[in-house]
Amino acid sequence: MNKNNIGWFAFLLVAGTAAAAGNVASEAELRACGHGQEREVKGAAARKSTLELKAVTPAEDSYVTSKTTVVAELEYSIDKFAPDMYQLNAQFETIDRHTTMSGEFIEHPELQYAHGMIRFCYPLRGVWNQPTLKWPLGLVFNLTHRNDDGSTEVLASTVPTHFNTANLPAVALNRPELTADQVANREAAEKLQTFFESASVHMQLCMDSFPAMKSTLQPPLDAWHKRYARLQEKSDALYLDLMRARMPGVDAEGLRIYREAQHTAMVQAIRSAPQAVSQQNCALMPGRFGDGTYDPAKQHPEELKRVNALLSP
């Protein structure tokens, strides 16, 4: 098993989808397109959840405008199907490779079958003028599960489908590009923040799962927090500053919701990793505070050097 918890967290940040501002398509428009039309596919039960893009109009690499509606035909399989718990959504790549956005389109179909085909229509005007949208457009469809706590977990995704345009929107033309150094700073701050949070989350999951272990797990965790308290505090503040820059216009409540979504995604990632919260693995956790597994200088020396330089007076 990989001792580095960050590996288990490595693509959860679909967590970072942009909040929908409102629907941009009328019922009549969606009805005419066939959005959400679904049919069951008979066959053996799925062993795992999958999602496959079977056809898309316009085709990959086509030139599009804000008036274009993308029409996709998708086939899905769900291994533990239950009604009213599964949806499809569409996400677009942003200039931040860790995040995607849904734009202003909020019609995400509820799936009715364990195995089916469904049509998804997305009017591109719903995302066209988003300030962080990446060009050429990269469109990804996600099969998601609604958890009991209200959060959403991505079970499967399609590979990105890309579209070009001859007329970039003004927000893209006027957007200042990040320098390589700015990108590296952002990556470093995010990696350290995730490093510290993932260790705490993992230990807490072990204590919740095995209460009798708390007396052996809590002391090394407390000592670790104390040792790196100043670095954690400053790197977290730097990370929040970078989040505000990443999502211009988002208020404090929006950032709080975003952080909560990240935390939930991290919990789900660690829980889903084989044996991550097993009794045997949890019993090994205290030793990892002494063997370098949770030492930022050993695990992320370059990122630590960069963050310290940013935080120095």
Number of C-alpha atoms within 10 A of each C-alpha: 9 8 13 15 24 20 14 20 20 12 15 19 18 19 24 18 19 20 15 14 12 12 13 18 19 9 12 9 13 17 13 9 17 15 21 20 13 20 15 14 14 10 8 7 13 15 10 11 19 18 22 18 19 12 14 16 13 15 14 14 14 12 15 18 17 16 11 14 20 18 19 19 19 20 19 23 22 24 13 11 18 13 10 11 15 24 17 23 20 22 22 23 23 19 15 15 9 17 20 25 23 22 25 21 23 18 20 15 17 16 25 18 19 21 23 18 21 22 19 25 24 22 20 20 18 22 21 19 16 18 18 19 21 16 16 16 21 20 19 20 22 21 23 21 21 14 11 8 7 8 13 20 20 21 15 20 21 17 14 16 18 18 19 16 15 8 11 16 15 10 14 17 11 10 10 8 11 10 9 9 10 12 12 15 20 22 19 22 26 21 17 23 21 21 22 22 16 24 20 16 17 20 20 19 18 24 19 13 15 15 12 11 15 15 10 13 21 15 12 18 18 11 12 18 15 11 11 13 12 11 19 18 12 17 24 19 15 19 23 18 13 17 17 15 12 15 15 10 9 15 10 10 9 15 15 12 12 20 16 14 20 19 17 18 23 26 18 16 21 21 17 12 14 9 13 21 22 14 13 10 13 20 15 11 21 16 13 15 16 12 10 12 17 22 17 17 13 12 15 15 13 13 21 20 12 17 24 15 11 14 12 6 5
